[in-house]
Amino acid sequence: MKKITRIWILCLCIILLFVSIPVSAQSKEVSILFTHDLHSYIDPNDQNSESVGGFARIKTIIDQKKSEDLNTMVLDAGDFSMGTLYQSVFSLEAIELRLLGLMGFDATTLGNHEFDYGSDGLSDMLSAAIQSGDPLPRLVESNIDWQNSEGQYTQKLKETLEKFGSVEYFVLEKGNVKAAIFGLMGESSASYAPTSGLTFFDISESAKKIIETIKKNEEGIDIIIALSHSGTDIDKKRSEDEILAKNVPGIDVIISGHSHTYLEEPIVIGDTLIVSAGEYGKKIGELSLKQNDQGRWQLENYSLIPINDSIPEDPEFVEIIENFKDKRQEYLDLFGFDSYDQVLAKNPITFTDQMSMFSENWEQPLGNLISDAYRYIVKEAEGENYIPVTTAIVPLGVIRTSLPEGDITVEDVYSMLSLGNGPDHISGYPLVSVYLTGAELKSVAEIDASVSPLMNVARLYWSGISSHFNPNRMLFNRVVEVKIVDDSGNYQDLEDDQLYRIVTGLYSARMLGAVEAQSFGLLKVKPKDAAGNPITDFDQSVLKDQNGREIKEWFAVTQYLASFAKENGISVIPDRYAAQENRKVVDSSKNIFDLIKKPNKIFVIVVLILILLVGIIYLLIRILMKVIKRLRRTR
């Protein structure tokens, strides 16, 4: 009997052992869908003859994945707005944020482009989102330095974020997994939001404090996720999210926005995974993780799901989007356009796509077209009172997409130059008129030649001047010469002290103030008024038409397209925009004469400093040798 009892007890222990395993060490798994840099690309768009993206398709994927795993998290890493005509009612309708909520996103963070209409415009957008009554994603942002932020609308934004329910982090429970999710904006991203009026803490220091707070205040957190609008870079010294992962090993997953990077495989640093899915909703990231015995997460599956016409649009979501389309027309009515798909011109030219323009610093015909449009619209608007414009300047950073071949619509042009607004609070950056000296214009060309490899959004395209530079010359001495090119194609020398009229966009003019910092104080460009006084408020330099309306960058291009010769009643872009026109002449010679000819002041100063240093070293050696000789004699 005792033997039988022992057997029963043994069997019971074995059963209890197997039953207890799931209770004490239940296997935990998590699935995450993620996006970033959606930039208001709500509708599908054409890319290389393929229809890609679209929120109604993304909604289909989200619903499908949630049907397979009810506990799937859906997260976004910022810049959900600014890029298409939907942004024209950003502050009034909050279309993008509301659609994120309706698609089922659990959380998002702020990117720099959420500040394109300033903190005031962002505050109004958040208020509109609240008033809509639609389900909204949680908004996380953990590194705003409110105490040292002194913008005009800082307090208004802070109060609105509080009303919205924005927090530094929150806990999201999905099944048996508790995730702590927080948001960050990196240094590069913050620098591209000059109108925010905000100051941001270092992301690594902020992340460390947030993780300490999470561990102190929250129990049973399984995974920590950062929604970081900071980005990655080939240059590891500038790859902010990789630096974050190295500095803060407590983060399990970093969803990395801002740099529009497609990571086909996660970047793995220690136990941290960095993931990115590119821009405009062309792909949506999928990440599956399983917790190991040490409590860290192991990658089970990772993929970037292409969003194309193989994915059906969710029919109910198509209807929701359709209800917002009329809002765009209200904006277009201000400019006299019948619809967003109104054809403006035929394009027989294959322009370089926008992302490829970042790779090499060459003259780009698309940049020529845009800068020519700026000069054209000013001449048309000013009529008999026209003051000649020496040059118009377009930074690559404001060109959001290229123009397609074939029909060019209103939306195509708007999407190409869609950023920001002006003092009128109407969507689209306006043009501004400023003056620079000839010496400063040479510095502008040097920005293009020397600064843009370090900060490629500062790559410049222009009309009315020609720059000759050698990328192998000393940094900040790469420009060999800059000439004015008049309307007849004749070249003229720049006079260093003479003032020249320049036309550019409002954002671009504001960013000229960052030139000195980016060039380590070596290049100085101070925009001035016609009397030569430094400009402190660029809003006063905004160009307006004869009816007092701001001249928007994108509208300038539409009017320039309308000026071209027509076939069957439709303008056709001239063939001359298929080729370069020597506006940038790149000479990669390594011949010593070519490397030192026509030196600028910076080169001369550097050479003099080097000569001085060599002289000092020579004198020190001579003194040291004399001391050694004396010591030997005394011995």
PyMOL commands that set and color helices and strands:
alter all, ss='L'
color gray80, all
select helices_A, chain A and resi 2-25+55-68+85-93+95-103+112-115+118-132+146-148+154-164+187-191+203-217+236-238+240-247+315-333+356-358+365-385+396-398+410-416+438-451+456-458+506-518+538-541+553-562+575-578+592-596+601-634
alter helices_A, ss='H'
color red, helices_A
select strands_A, chain A and resi 29-35+45-47+50-52+73-76+107-108+138-139+169-174+177-185+223-229+253-256+267-269+272-275+283-291+297-306+343-347+391-395+406-409+431-437+460-463+465-469+479-485+491-493+499-505+566-567+570-572+584-586
alter strands_A, ss='S'
color yellow, strands_A
deselect
rebuild
show_as cartoon
